[in-house]
Amino acid sequence: MNTINVSALIERQKLGGFALMLIVWCFTIVLIDGYDQVAAAFAAPALIHAWHTNAAGFGRVFGVGLFGVLVGSLLLGFGGDRFGRRKTIVYGSLWFGILTFMCSYAASIEQLTLLRFLAGIGMGGVVPNTVALVSEYAPKARRATWITLMFSGFSIGAGGGGAVASWLLPRYGWPVLFTVGGAAAVAVALASFALLPESIRFLILNGRDTREVRRIAARLGATDAEEGTRYVVDDEARSRARPSALFQHGLAQVTPLLWALFILNSLALHFLQNWLPILFAMGTLAPARAAQAAMMFPVGGTVGALALSRFVDRYGIRVLLLLAVAGCPIAASLGMPMPTAWLFMAVFASGVCVIGSQFALYAVSGMVYPTTVRSTGVGSAIGIGKFGSVAGSMLGGVLLSMHLPLGTLFIYLATVFVLVALLAAWLGGVRRGARTASACQTQGATE
């Protein structure tokens, strides 16, 4: 019987053809996910005026929506390891697309809050499964780069919310933000039935459709595939996904540290992502200008993440440590008086540090977990991280109700970066220790 090592095929793979199509399509999926996750933030200034409410009330909309993302990350991350990445991505996208579209018909904060929670469940399931899918087709030496290229769609989609808001809001009103995002998600989900492949590693390890395995292997470059060919992957056992595996085989310290980093960085990210348009509009900037300034945050994150992706492949957690150290003074500066051009630059730089760190965390989480629990591992990290997202989203409302000066708000935020830096240094030490122990065991086995 002929045997084909799929891991070797993947390691020899170049960025072209099949791989490029996979990255581009997953990029498109998370772009729409990113847009839909921030649509409420860009609609908030118009909704505050239309519904005669206050800014602090939107803390509940943001927080409950992100709690839905938390639920979806945990449930559908686990579901991706059980039922497949492709199926979970497609149905998750279809779900949040329909619910986002329905948000355009909301008539109160209560209705919008419920719809954002339900939509968030689908949104939460898409990201861990796209990270897992791309990770499982990427050569190890370029895994962070491929994940970053794919996931940059999320930041571009989030930044696109600002562009759509500044362009369409004055003409069509706030419902258009949800209509555009919901319709696009449904269209892409339906197209994904034909265009999105399943993970070949998942198919092999779970004994799924051998014809699909043979077809994908041929697209990866296998030239000797035939009926009855046996397909294998290196160093991974066939086992069902179990959450307890996240704390076994050298992951006992890695998983909780990764969770803590996701919580803290997500707190900073969602505080800035959700509240910058409102905070800047409360200052001296006109609403349209405030949306443009806030848009520099995801733009900076996208540019920074793409520029840093090769360094993440090479240096891993050390890049996260550097970004946290740089982000502390930059975040503190956002509340200081400065010319508009300097404010745009400061927001851009904060995006590089905060969203760049998030990209690095996604890449690292995709690297540390094996195929059998990769969606569960990534999904749990993202899901647990949403506690930070919820806290960051609601924190703005709490601090605004305390009538604190704008500068004080951002100084409080800057302290989060100190904690991120400390935990990143700790996780880096744990990973180095694990690699050293593994190398010693390998050397002992060969002597």
C-alpha positions in Angstrom: 0.0 0.0 0.0 1.3 3.4 -1.0 1.8 5.9 2.0 1.8 9.7 1.7 3.1 11.8 4.6 0.8 14.9 4.5 2.9 16.8 7.0 5.9 16.6 4.6 3.6 17.9 1.8 2.6 20.8 3.9 6.2 21.6 4.9 7.2 21.8 1.2 4.3 24.0 0.3 4.8 27.5 -1.2 2.5 30.5 -1.0 0.7 30.0 -4.2 -2.3 28.3 -5.8 -4.2 26.3 -3.1 -2.5 28.1 -0.2 -3.1 31.6 -1.6 -6.8 30.8 -2.2 -7.2 29.5 1.3 -5.6 32.6 2.9 -7.6 35.0 0.7 -10.9 33.3 1.4 -10.3 33.1 5.2 -9.1 36.7 5.0 -12.5 37.6 3.5 -14.4 35.7 6.1 -12.7 37.4 9.1 -12.8 40.8 7.3 -16.6 40.6 7.5 -16.4 39.2 11.0 -14.2 42.2 12.1 -16.6 44.7 10.4 -19.7 43.2 12.1 -18.0 43.1 15.5 -17.4 46.8 15.5 -20.5 47.9 13.6 -22.3 48.8 16.8 -19.4 51.0 18.0 -19.6 53.1 14.8 -23.3 53.2 14.9 -23.3 54.3 18.6 -23.0 58.1 18.1 -25.9 58.2 15.7 -28.0 55.8 17.9 -27.3 57.9 21.0 -28.9 60.9 19.2 -31.7 58.9 17.6 -32.8 57.0 20.8 -32.1 60.0 23.1 -29.8 57.9 25.4 -26.3 58.4 26.9 -22.9 57.0 26.0 -22.6 55.0 29.2 -25.7 53.0 28.2 -23.8 51.5 25.3 -21.4 49.8 27.6 -24.1 47.1 28.0 -24.5 46.7 24.2 -20.8 46.2 23.7 -20.3 44.0 26.8 -23.2 41.7 26.1 -22.3 41.4 22.4 -18.8 40.3 23.4 -20.2 37.9 25.9 -21.9 36.2 23.0 -18.5 36.1 21.2 -17.1 34.4 24.4 -19.9 31.8 24.3 -19.3 31.2 20.6 -15.6 30.9 20.9 -15.8 28.2 23.6 -18.7 26.2 22.1 -17.8 26.5 18.4 -14.1 26.2 19.0 -14.8 22.9 20.6 -17.3 22.1 17.8 -14.6 22.7 15.2 -12.4 19.9 16.7 -15.4 17.6 16.7 -17.3 18.4 13.5 -14.7 20.2 11.3 -13.3 23.6 10.8 -15.1 24.2 7.5 -18.6 23.4 8.6 -18.2 25.5 11.8 -16.9 28.5 9.9 -19.7 28.3 7.3 -22.6 28.0 9.7 -21.1 30.4 12.2 -20.8 33.0 9.4 -24.4 32.4 8.2 -25.7 32.7 11.8 -24.0 36.0 12.6 -24.8 37.4 9.1 -28.5 36.9 9.6 -28.5 38.3 13.2 -26.4 41.3 12.2 -28.8 42.1 9.4 -31.7 42.0 11.9 -29.9 44.6 14.0 -30.8 47.2 11.4 -34.4 46.8 12.5 -33.7 47.3 16.2 -35.9 49.9 17.9 -34.3 50.1 21.4 -31.1 49.4 23.3 -32.7 46.3 24.7 -33.4 44.8 21.3 -30.0 45.7 20.0 -28.3 44.2 23.0 -30.2 40.9 22.5 -29.4 40.7 18.8 -25.7 41.6 19.4 -25.5 38.7 21.9 -27.0 36.2 19.5 -24.8 37.4 16.6 -21.8 37.3 18.8 -22.2 33.5 19.2 -21.6 33.0 15.5 -18.8 35.6 15.3 -17.0 33.9 18.2 -16.9 30.5 16.4 -15.4 31.8 13.1 -12.0 33.2 14.4 -10.6 30.1 16.2 -11.6 27.9 13.4 -10.0 30.1 10.7 -6.9 30.3 12.7 -6.8 26.5 13.2 -7.5 25.9 9.5 -4.8 28.2 8.2 -2.4 27.0 10.8 -2.9 23.4 9.7 -2.0 24.1 6.1 1.0 26.4 6.9 4.6 25.2 7.0 6.0 25.7 10.6 8.6 28.3 9.5 5.9 30.5 8.0 2.9 29.7 10.2 2.7 33.1 12.0 3.1 34.9 8.7 0.2 33.0 7.1 -2.0 33.5 10.1 -1.2 37.2 10.2 -1.9 37.6 6.5 -5.3 35.9 7.0 -6.2 37.6 10.2 -5.3 41.1 8.9 -8.7 40.9 7.3 -10.2 41.3 10.8 -8.5 44.6 11.4 -9.2 45.8 7.8 -12.9 44.9 8.4 -12.9 46.8 11.7 -11.3 49.8 10.1 -13.8 49.6 7.2 -16.5 50.2 9.8 -15.1 53.7 10.2 -14.9 54.3 6.4 -18.5 53.0 5.9 -19.7 55.2 8.9 -18.1 58.4 7.6 -19.4 57.7 4.0 -22.8 56.2 4.4 -24.1 57.4 7.8 -24.8 60.9 6.7 -26.7 59.6 3.6 -28.6 56.6 4.9 -28.6 56.6 8.7 -27.3 54.0 11.2 -29.2 50.9 9.9 -27.0 50.8 6.8 -24.0 49.7 8.9 -25.8 46.5 9.9 -27.4 45.9 6.5 -24.1 46.0 4.7 -22.3 43.7 7.2 -25.1 41.2 7.5 -25.7 40.8 3.8 -22.0 40.4 3.1 -21.7 37.7 5.8 -24.5 35.7 4.4 -23.2 35.9 0.8 -19.7 34.8 1.8 -21.0 32.0 4.0 -23.0 30.6 1.1 -20.0 30.8 -1.3 -17.9 29.1 1.3 -19.8 25.8 0.8 -18.0 25.6 -2.6 -14.7 27.5 -2.0 -13.6 26.7 1.5 -11.6 23.4 2.0 -11.6 21.3 5.2 -8.4 20.8 7.1 -6.7 17.7 5.6 -5.1 17.0 9.1 -8.5 17.0 10.6 -9.9 14.7 7.9 -7.0 12.2 8.4 -7.0 12.2 12.2 -10.7 11.7 12.3 -11.0 9.1 9.5 -13.2 11.3 7.3 -13.8 11.3 3.6 -10.8 9.6 1.9 -11.8 11.0 -1.5 -11.6 14.5 -0.2 -8.3 13.7 1.4 -6.9 12.5 -1.9 -8.3 15.5 -3.8 -6.7 18.0 -1.3 -3.4 16.0 -1.2 -3.2 16.3 -5.0 -3.6 20.1 -4.7 -0.8 20.1 -2.1 1.5 18.5 -4.6 1.1 14.7 -4.1 1.8 13.0 -7.5 1.5 9.4 -6.5 -1.9 9.4 -4.9 -4.1 6.4 -6.0 -7.1 4.4 -4.8 -6.2 2.8 -1.4 -3.3 5.2 -0.6 -2.7 5.6 3.1 -2.4 9.2 4.4 -0.5 10.0 7.6 0.5 13.1 9.6 3.6 13.3 11.8 3.6 12.9 15.6 -0.1 13.2 16.3 -2.3 10.5 17.7 -5.9 9.9 16.7 -8.0 11.0 19.6 -11.2 12.9 20.3 -10.9 16.5 21.4 -11.1 16.9 25.2 -10.8 20.2 27.0 -8.6 18.5 29.7 -5.9 18.0 27.0 -5.2 21.8 27.2 -3.5 21.2 30.5 -1.5 18.0 29.6 1.7 17.2 27.8 3.6 20.4 28.7 0.6 22.7 28.4 -0.2 23.0 32.2 1.4 26.4 32.5 1.2 27.5 28.8 -2.7 27.5 28.7 -3.4 29.6 31.8 -0.6 32.1 30.8 -2.0 32.3 27.3 -5.5 32.9 28.7 -4.3 35.7 31.0 -2.5 37.4 28.1 -5.6 37.2 25.9 -7.7 38.7 28.8 -5.5 41.7 29.3 -4.7 42.4 25.7 -8.4 42.0 24.8 -9.3 44.5 27.5 -7.1 47.1 26.0 -8.1 46.3 22.5 -11.8 46.5 23.0 -11.7 49.5 25.3 -9.9 51.4 22.4 -11.9 49.8 19.6 -15.3 50.5 21.1 -14.8 53.8 22.9 -12.4 55.8 20.8 -15.1 57.1 18.5 -17.2 58.2 21.4 -14.4 59.6 23.5 -13.0 61.6 20.6 -16.4 62.9 19.7 -16.9 64.0 23.3 -13.7 66.1 23.0 -13.0 68.7 20.3 -13.4 66.5 17.2 -16.5 66.5 15.0 -18.2 63.1 14.8 -17.0 62.4 11.3 -13.4 63.4 12.3 -13.7 61.3 15.4 -14.6 58.2 13.3 -11.6 58.9 11.0 -9.2 59.2 14.0 -10.6 56.0 15.5 -10.2 54.3 12.2 -6.4 54.7 12.5 -6.4 52.2 15.3 -7.2 49.1 13.2 -5.2 50.5 10.3 -2.2 50.7 12.5 -2.9 47.2 13.8 -3.0 45.8 10.3 0.2 47.5 9.1 2.0 46.6 12.3 0.9 43.0 12.3 1.9 42.4 8.7 5.3 44.1 9.3 5.9 42.1 12.4 4.7 38.7 11.2 8.1 37.3 10.1 9.5 38.4 13.4 6.8 36.5 15.2 7.8 33.4 13.2 11.4 33.9 14.3 11.2 35.3 17.8 7.7 34.4 19.0 6.7 35.7 22.4 9.6 38.2 22.5 7.7 40.3 19.9 4.7 40.5 22.3 7.0 41.7 25.1 8.4 44.5 22.9 5.0 45.6 21.8 3.7 45.8 25.4 6.7 47.8 26.6 6.2 50.3 23.7 2.4 50.4 24.1 2.4 51.7 27.7 3.5 55.3 27.0 1.7 55.4 23.7 -1.7 54.5 25.3 -1.1 57.1 28.0 -0.5 59.8 25.4 -4.0 59.4 23.8 -5.6 61.5 26.5 -3.2 64.4 26.2 -3.9 67.6 24.2 -2.2 67.4 20.8 -2.6 68.5 17.2 -5.0 66.4 15.1 -2.2 65.0 13.0 -0.2 63.9 16.0 -3.4 62.3 17.5 -3.8 60.3 14.3 -0.2 59.1 14.6 -0.6 58.2 18.2 -3.8 56.2 17.5 -2.0 54.5 14.6 0.9 53.6 16.9 -1.5 52.2 19.6 -3.0 50.0 17.0 0.4 48.7 16.0 1.0 47.7 19.7 -2.4 46.5 20.8 -3.7 44.8 17.6 -0.2 43.7 16.7 0.0 41.9 20.1 -3.4 40.3 19.4 -2.1 39.0 16.1 1.0 37.6 17.8 -1.2 35.9 20.4 -3.4 34.2 17.7 -0.2 33.0 15.9 1.3 31.7 19.1 -1.9 29.9 20.1 -2.1 28.3 16.7 1.5 27.0 17.2 1.4 25.6 20.7 -1.6 23.3 20.3 -1.7 20.0 18.3 -4.3 19.3 15.6 -6.6 17.3 17.8 -7.2 20.2 20.2 -6.1 23.2 18.1 -9.6 24.7 17.6 -10.4 23.9 21.2 -7.1 25.5 22.4 -7.4 28.6 20.2 -11.1 28.9 20.9 -10.7 28.6 24.6 -8.0 31.3 24.6 -10.2 33.6 22.5 -13.2 32.7 24.6 -11.6 33.3 27.9 -10.0 36.4 26.5 -13.5 37.8 25.9 -13.8 38.3 29.7 -11.2 41.0 29.0 -13.2 42.2 26.0 -16.4 42.5 28.0 -14.5 44.3 30.8 -12.9 46.7 28.3 -16.1 47.4 26.5 -18.0 48.1 29.7 -15.1 49.8 31.4 -15.6 52.9 29.3 -19.1 53.3 30.5 -18.1 52.8 34.1 -15.3 55.4 33.9 -17.4 57.9 32.1 -20.1 57.6 34.8 -17.3 58.6 37.3 -16.7 61.8 35.3 -12.9 61.2 35.2 -10.7 63.4 33.0 -9.9 62.0 29.6 -6.2 61.8 30.4 -6.8 59.7 33.5 -8.8 57.2 31.5 -5.9 56.5 29.2 -3.4 56.4 32.1 -5.4 53.7 33.7 -5.4 51.8 30.4 -1.6 52.1 30.2 -1.1 50.0 33.3 -2.5 47.0 31.5 0.5 47.0 29.2 2.8 46.6 32.2 1.0 43.4 33.2 1.1 42.1 29.6 4.8 42.6 29.5 5.3 40.6 32.7 3.2 37.7 31.6 4.8 37.6 28.2 8.2 37.3 29.8 6.9 34.5 32.0 5.3 32.6 29.1 8.5 33.0 27.1 10.5 31.5 29.9 8.1 28.5 30.2 8.3 27.9 26.4 12.1 28.0 26.5 12.2 25.6 29.4 9.8 23.2 27.6 12.0 23.2 24.4 15.2 22.6 26.5 13.6 19.7 28.3 12.4 18.2 25.0 15.8 18.6 23.4 17.4 16.8 26.4 14.9 13.9 26.2 15.6 13.6 22.5 19.4 13.6 23.0 19.0 11.0 25.8 17.0 8.7 23.6 19.6 8.7 20.9 22.5 8.0 23.1 
